[in-house]
Amino acid sequence: MNTHLPLQGRVALVTGGSRGIGAAIVRRLARDGADVAFSYAASEQRANEVAGEVEALGRRVLAVRADQADQAAVAELVKTVHATFGRLDILVNSAGVFVTGAVDDSTVDLAAIERQFDINVKGVAAAVRAAAPLLSEGGRVISIGTTGADRIPFGGAADYVASKAAVAAYTRGWARDLGARSITVNVVQPGAIDTEMNPADGAFADTLKGMAALGRYGRPDEIAAAVAFLSGPDAGYITGATLNVDGGQSA
Protein backbone atom coordinates (compact mmCIF):
# COMPACT_ATOMS: atom_id res chain seq x y z
CA MET A 1 0.00 0.00 0.00
CA ASN A 2 1.22 3.49 -0.85
CA THR A 3 2.22 5.00 2.50
CA HIS A 4 1.31 8.44 1.21
CA LEU A 5 -2.19 7.18 0.47
CA PRO A 6 -2.94 4.98 3.49
CA LEU A 7 -6.62 4.65 2.56
CA GLN A 8 -6.14 3.82 -1.11
CA GLY A 9 -8.67 1.24 -2.26
CA ARG A 10 -10.96 1.93 0.69
CA VAL A 11 -14.55 3.16 0.54
CA ALA A 12 -15.81 5.48 3.27
CA LEU A 13 -19.26 6.76 4.17
CA VAL A 14 -19.47 9.98 6.17
CA THR A 15 -22.88 11.02 7.44
CA GLY A 16 -23.41 14.78 7.57
CA GLY A 17 -20.51 15.39 5.21
CA SER A 18 -21.45 18.62 3.46
CA ARG A 19 -20.37 21.14 6.10
CA GLY A 20 -18.20 21.77 9.14
CA ILE A 21 -16.43 18.81 10.70
CA GLY A 22 -18.12 16.34 8.36
CA ALA A 23 -16.91 18.12 5.22
CA ALA A 24 -13.39 18.28 6.65
CA ILE A 25 -13.51 14.52 7.23
CA VAL A 26 -14.69 13.88 3.67
CA ARG A 27 -11.84 15.96 2.27
CA ARG A 28 -9.20 14.32 4.47
CA LEU A 29 -10.27 10.74 3.78
CA ALA A 30 -10.26 11.50 0.05
CA ARG A 31 -6.85 13.12 0.34
CA ASP A 32 -5.61 9.93 2.01
CA GLY A 33 -6.83 7.88 -0.94
CA ALA A 34 -10.35 6.74 -0.08
CA ASP A 35 -13.38 6.91 -2.34
CA VAL A 36 -15.99 8.74 -0.29
CA ALA A 37 -19.76 8.81 -0.06
CA PHE A 38 -21.47 11.27 2.23
CA SER A 39 -24.96 12.29 3.25
CA TYR A 40 -26.35 15.76 3.59
CA ALA A 41 -29.58 17.18 4.97
CA ALA A 42 -30.40 20.38 3.12
CA SER A 43 -27.97 22.22 0.86
CA GLU A 44 -27.44 20.46 -2.45
CA GLN A 45 -25.13 23.29 -3.51
CA ARG A 46 -22.78 22.68 -0.59
CA ALA A 47 -22.88 18.95 -1.20
CA ASN A 48 -21.96 19.48 -4.83
CA GLU A 49 -19.07 21.74 -3.85
CA VAL A 50 -17.62 19.12 -1.49
CA ALA A 51 -18.18 16.39 -4.07
CA GLY A 52 -16.31 18.48 -6.64
CA GLU A 53 -13.33 18.74 -4.30
CA VAL A 54 -13.25 14.96 -3.92
CA GLU A 55 -13.46 14.45 -7.66
CA ALA A 56 -10.61 16.91 -8.16
CA LEU A 57 -8.44 14.56 -6.09
CA GLY A 58 -9.23 11.73 -8.51
CA ARG A 59 -11.51 9.85 -6.13
CA ARG A 60 -14.96 8.47 -6.69
CA VAL A 61 -17.66 10.30 -4.74
CA LEU A 62 -21.36 9.98 -4.02
CA ALA A 63 -23.50 12.60 -2.26
CA VAL A 64 -26.90 11.44 -1.00
CA ARG A 65 -29.61 13.52 0.62
CA ALA A 66 -30.81 11.62 3.69
CA ASP A 67 -32.64 12.55 6.88
CA GLN A 68 -30.51 11.24 9.72
CA ALA A 69 -33.60 11.16 11.95
CA ASP A 70 -35.26 8.62 9.63
CA GLN A 71 -33.82 5.21 10.51
CA ALA A 72 -35.13 3.58 7.34
CA ALA A 73 -33.54 6.32 5.22
CA VAL A 74 -30.23 5.86 7.04
CA ALA A 75 -30.28 2.11 6.43
CA GLU A 76 -31.09 2.70 2.75
CA LEU A 77 -28.18 5.18 2.54
CA VAL A 78 -25.74 2.54 3.75
CA LYS A 79 -27.08 -0.06 1.32
CA THR A 80 -26.92 2.41 -1.58
CA VAL A 81 -23.29 3.23 -0.87
CA HIS A 82 -22.33 -0.44 -0.70
CA ALA A 83 -24.20 -1.22 -3.92
CA THR A 84 -22.66 1.74 -5.74
CA PHE A 85 -19.05 1.14 -4.77
CA GLY A 86 -19.16 -2.62 -4.28
CA ARG A 87 -17.74 -2.46 -0.77
CA LEU A 88 -17.74 -0.46 2.47
CA ASP A 89 -14.67 -0.16 4.68
CA ILE A 90 -15.16 2.94 6.82
CA LEU A 91 -18.27 4.40 8.43
CA VAL A 92 -17.99 7.83 10.05
CA ASN A 93 -21.02 9.00 12.01
CA SER A 94 -20.65 12.76 11.86
CA ALA A 95 -24.23 13.98 11.37
CA GLY A 96 -25.60 15.59 14.50
CA VAL A 97 -27.53 18.50 15.95
CA PHE A 98 -27.09 20.62 19.09
CA VAL A 99 -30.24 21.57 20.99
CA THR A 100 -29.94 23.30 24.35
CA GLY A 101 -32.33 23.82 27.23
CA ALA A 102 -32.18 23.51 31.02
CA VAL A 103 -34.21 20.76 32.64
CA ASP A 104 -36.30 23.34 34.56
CA ASP A 105 -37.00 25.51 31.50
CA SER A 106 -40.66 25.07 30.59
CA THR A 107 -40.17 26.78 27.23
CA VAL A 108 -37.82 24.11 25.85
CA ASP A 109 -38.98 22.65 22.54
CA LEU A 110 -39.47 19.01 23.51
CA ALA A 111 -40.02 18.00 19.88
CA ALA A 112 -36.58 19.40 19.02
CA ILE A 113 -35.08 17.48 21.94
CA GLU A 114 -36.68 14.27 20.67
CA ARG A 115 -35.42 14.90 17.15
CA GLN A 116 -31.94 15.45 18.58
CA PHE A 117 -32.03 11.94 20.06
CA ASP A 118 -33.41 10.59 16.80
CA ILE A 119 -30.44 12.05 14.91
CA ASN A 120 -27.62 11.80 17.43
CA VAL A 121 -28.42 8.36 18.84
CA LYS A 122 -31.00 6.41 16.84
CA GLY A 123 -29.62 7.54 13.48
CA VAL A 124 -26.12 6.47 14.48
CA ALA A 125 -27.36 3.10 15.68
CA ALA A 126 -29.31 2.61 12.45
CA ALA A 127 -26.22 3.34 10.37
CA VAL A 128 -24.04 0.93 12.31
CA ARG A 129 -26.66 -1.84 12.25
CA ALA A 130 -27.03 -1.47 8.48
CA ALA A 131 -23.27 -1.29 7.93
CA ALA A 132 -22.24 -4.14 10.24
CA PRO A 133 -22.99 -7.01 7.83
CA LEU A 134 -21.53 -5.08 4.89
CA LEU A 135 -18.26 -3.83 6.36
CA SER A 136 -15.14 -5.53 5.11
CA GLU A 137 -12.86 -7.50 7.40
CA GLY A 138 -10.74 -4.97 9.30
CA GLY A 139 -13.28 -2.19 8.72
CA ARG A 140 -13.63 0.95 10.77
CA VAL A 141 -16.52 2.62 12.57
CA ILE A 142 -15.87 6.08 13.99
CA SER A 143 -18.42 8.36 15.62
CA ILE A 144 -18.13 12.04 16.45
CA GLY A 145 -19.07 12.73 20.06
CA THR A 146 -18.25 15.56 22.45
CA THR A 147 -16.01 16.00 25.49
CA GLY A 148 -19.20 17.14 27.22
CA ALA A 149 -20.08 13.45 27.48
CA ASP A 150 -17.39 13.24 30.17
CA ARG A 151 -17.43 16.72 31.70
CA ILE A 152 -20.09 19.42 31.38
CA PRO A 153 -18.71 22.89 32.22
CA PHE A 154 -21.99 24.80 31.80
CA GLY A 155 -25.75 24.32 32.12
CA GLY A 156 -28.39 23.79 29.48
CA ALA A 157 -26.61 21.06 27.52
CA ALA A 158 -27.78 17.95 29.36
CA ASP A 159 -29.91 16.52 26.56
CA TYR A 160 -27.18 17.05 23.96
CA VAL A 161 -24.38 15.55 26.01
CA ALA A 162 -26.62 12.65 27.05
CA SER A 163 -27.12 11.83 23.38
CA LYS A 164 -23.38 11.85 22.78
CA ALA A 165 -22.68 9.84 25.95
CA ALA A 166 -25.04 7.19 24.60
CA VAL A 167 -22.94 7.00 21.42
CA ALA A 168 -19.78 6.59 23.51
CA ALA A 169 -21.40 3.70 25.39
CA TYR A 170 -22.60 2.16 22.13
CA THR A 171 -19.03 2.44 20.83
CA ARG A 172 -17.66 0.28 23.62
CA GLY A 173 -20.40 -2.30 23.13
CA TRP A 174 -20.06 -2.39 19.35
CA ALA A 175 -16.30 -2.85 19.70
CA ARG A 176 -17.05 -6.12 21.51
CA ASP A 177 -19.67 -7.14 18.95
CA LEU A 178 -17.47 -6.59 15.89
CA GLY A 179 -14.00 -7.37 17.22
CA ALA A 180 -14.00 -10.96 15.93
CA ARG A 181 -13.97 -9.53 12.38
CA SER A 182 -11.13 -7.12 13.21
CA ILE A 183 -13.55 -4.21 12.81
CA THR A 184 -12.60 -1.38 15.13
CA VAL A 185 -15.14 0.98 16.68
CA ASN A 186 -14.05 4.26 18.25
CA VAL A 187 -15.38 7.69 19.14
CA VAL A 188 -13.66 11.05 18.63
CA GLN A 189 -14.79 13.68 21.12
CA PRO A 190 -14.12 17.27 20.01
CA GLY A 191 -13.99 20.28 22.26
CA ALA A 192 -14.78 23.74 20.90
CA ILE A 193 -14.27 23.60 17.13
CA ASP A 194 -14.50 26.62 14.83
CA THR A 195 -17.59 25.91 12.71
CA GLU A 196 -20.68 27.84 11.65
CA MET A 197 -22.55 26.35 14.60
CA ASN A 198 -19.87 27.41 17.10
CA PRO A 199 -17.65 30.11 15.55
CA ALA A 200 -14.36 31.10 17.14
CA ASP A 201 -15.57 34.71 17.20
CA GLY A 202 -19.02 33.90 18.64
CA ALA A 203 -20.66 35.15 21.82
CA PHE A 204 -19.18 32.40 24.02
CA ALA A 205 -15.82 32.15 22.28
CA ASP A 206 -13.71 33.75 25.00
CA THR A 207 -15.23 31.50 27.67
CA LEU A 208 -14.68 28.36 25.61
CA LYS A 209 -11.12 29.32 24.70
CA GLY A 210 -10.39 29.81 28.39
CA MET A 211 -11.45 26.24 29.14
CA ALA A 212 -8.83 24.77 26.82
CA ALA A 213 -5.26 24.29 27.97
CA LEU A 214 -4.13 25.50 24.55
CA GLY A 215 -6.29 28.60 24.84
CA ARG A 216 -7.85 28.39 21.40
CA TYR A 217 -10.57 26.77 19.32
CA GLY A 218 -9.79 23.69 17.31
CA ARG A 219 -10.11 23.47 13.55
CA PRO A 220 -12.32 20.99 11.68
CA ASP A 221 -9.25 19.60 9.94
CA GLU A 222 -7.78 18.69 13.33
CA ILE A 223 -10.80 16.48 14.02
CA ALA A 224 -10.52 15.08 10.51
CA ALA A 225 -6.88 14.16 11.16
CA ALA A 226 -7.91 12.10 14.19
CA VAL A 227 -10.59 10.34 12.16
CA ALA A 228 -8.12 9.64 9.36
CA PHE A 229 -5.68 8.08 11.82
CA LEU A 230 -8.37 5.83 13.32
CA SER A 231 -9.44 4.90 9.78
CA GLY A 232 -5.95 3.86 8.73
CA PRO A 233 -3.72 0.81 9.06
CA ASP A 234 -1.77 2.16 12.03
CA ALA A 235 -4.88 2.09 14.25
CA GLY A 236 -5.73 -1.58 13.84
CA TYR A 237 -5.26 -2.36 17.55
CA ILE A 238 -7.33 0.58 18.84
CA THR A 239 -10.98 -0.23 19.48
CA GLY A 240 -13.61 0.72 22.03
CA ALA A 241 -11.58 3.86 22.65
CA THR A 242 -12.45 7.50 23.20
CA LEU A 243 -10.10 10.08 21.70
CA ASN A 244 -10.58 13.60 23.05
CA VAL A 245 -9.47 16.26 20.56
CA ASP A 246 -10.20 19.30 22.68
CA GLY A 247 -7.02 21.30 23.23
CA GLY A 248 -6.87 20.10 26.82
CA GLN A 249 -10.38 21.19 27.78
CA SER A 250 -10.91 17.88 29.58
CA ALA A 251 -7.44 17.83 31.21
Phi, psi and omega in degrees: 000137177296117183294340177278346177232072188296343181251016180300134181087355180266153175241128182241146170241125178243117176280144181065048190260014184263353184206163172055225182299319181300316179295322178297323178293316178302312181298317184291317180296321177294319179298329179274005171111353184280148163280140191228130167252149176211155177256159176214158186261322191227300192276105177293327180297314179297318180299318179295324179295315179295317179300321178297324178294321179293316179298324180296338177274358180085019180257155171283147183214149176217123176251128185231126174286127181207137177275113183295341178279348182261104186297325178293321179293323179295315179298320179294323176303311181299315180296322179296317180297315180296319180292325182288316185262345179084001178193167173213123183246330187224128173242122177244116179269094183252336182299135179188161176231161182233107179241127183255167177155125179290153184295336180259015179265109184286350181268359181298138179280099184294330177294322178293323177297316179297318179295326177301317178292323178299320182279309190284334183244299185294323178294321177295314180298321179296319179296316182291320179297319180290324183281330188309312181285348184259340183295140179289160174304132182078019180290177183228137170235124182226129178245148177263118180251221176202147176295342176297342176295338180255326184210123183251109186272358180208163183277169174089357186248013188301315182295319180296309184291332175295322178295321180285328176294326177297320178295321177298319178292318175304317182304314181294321179292317180295328178300321176292318183296322190254359184298329182296338179260015181060025174271124180264148182226118184220164178232134174257125183248102179285157166266221178284118182241136183287097177226175177300324182287332183215071186292150182291350176245023181281181186298329184254012187299314183298319179297314182292321177299321181294339179281340183270138178299328180277351174069027180208166171285154171273168178252148178306324181292339177285327173290318179300323179297320178295318178296318179298318178299312181293338178279343190266178184292336182284351183252022185294343181250017178248115177208150184070019188257156174245122178249111178276123177241082194221014179063021180089012179301325183266007182291000000 
